[in-house]
């Protein structure tokens, strides 16, 4: 999952928005009972970074859902995306 984010996330976007230094984006999402990513929410310094994070997390392929006592269940994840903009 982390590798996909590294490859797909457009870090140049922050520089084009005039942002500098360390950028922290937090993405929260659910892996549903079928293993699909759903209910993606993000927080970032700029709305375009937020939208980019949601776009990239939406590309995560189907995963193995959580299991408890032999039953599939939904799992919430929080994924930090951290990078530094250097001029």
C-alpha positions in Angstrom: 0.0 0.0 0.0 2.8 2.4 0.9 4.6 1.8 -2.3 1.5 2.5 -4.4 1.1 5.9 -2.5 4.8 6.7 -3.2 4.5 6.0 -6.9 1.0 7.6 -7.6 1.0 10.6 -5.3 1.9 13.9 -7.1 4.3 15.5 -4.6 5.0 18.3 -7.2 1.5 19.5 -6.5 2.5 21.0 -3.2 5.3 23.0 -4.8 3.0 24.3 -7.5 0.7 25.5 -4.7 3.5 27.5 -3.2 3.8 25.2 -0.1 7.2 24.6 1.4 8.7 22.3 4.0 7.2 19.2 5.5 3.7 18.3 4.4 1.5 16.0 6.5 -1.6 14.6 5.0 -3.8 12.1 7.0 -6.1 9.8 5.1 -8.7 7.7 6.9 -10.6 5.0 5.1 -12.4 1.7 5.6 -11.7 -1.7 4.2 -15.2 -3.2 4.0 -16.2 -6.8 4.5 -15.5 -7.5 0.8 -12.0 -6.0 0.9 -12.8 -2.8 -0.9 -11.6 0.6 0.1 -14.5 2.9 1.1 -15.4 6.0 3.0 -12.1 7.9 2.2 -11.6 11.1 4.1 -8.4 13.3 4.2 -7.0 16.3 6.0 -4.3 18.5 4.5 -3.1 22.1 4.4 -4.7 22.6 0.9 -7.8 21.3 -0.7 -5.9 20.1 -3.8 -3.6 18.0 -1.6 -6.6 16.5 0.1 -8.2 15.6 -3.2 -5.0 14.1 -4.5 -4.7 11.9 -1.4 -8.3 10.7 -1.8 -7.6 10.0 -5.5 -4.5 7.9 -4.8 -6.0 6.0 -1.9 -9.0 5.2 -4.1 -6.5 3.3 -6.4 -5.6 0.8 -3.7 -6.6 -2.6 -5.0 -9.0 -5.0 -3.3 -7.5 -6.2 0.0 -8.1 -9.1 2.3 -10.7 -7.9 4.8 -10.3 -8.3 8.6 -11.5 -11.5 10.1 -12.7 -12.3 13.6 -14.1 -15.7 14.6 -14.2 -16.7 10.9 -16.3 -13.7 9.9 -15.2 -10.8 7.7 -15.5 -7.4 9.2 -14.8 -3.8 8.4 -11.5 -2.2 9.4 -10.7 1.5 9.7 -7.2 2.7 8.7 -5.4 6.0 9.1 -2.6 6.5 6.7 -0.2 9.4 7.0 1.3 10.7 3.8 4.4 12.8 4.7 6.8 14.4 2.3 9.0 17.5 2.1 8.9 20.2 -0.5 12.4 21.5 -1.2 12.9 24.6 -3.4 
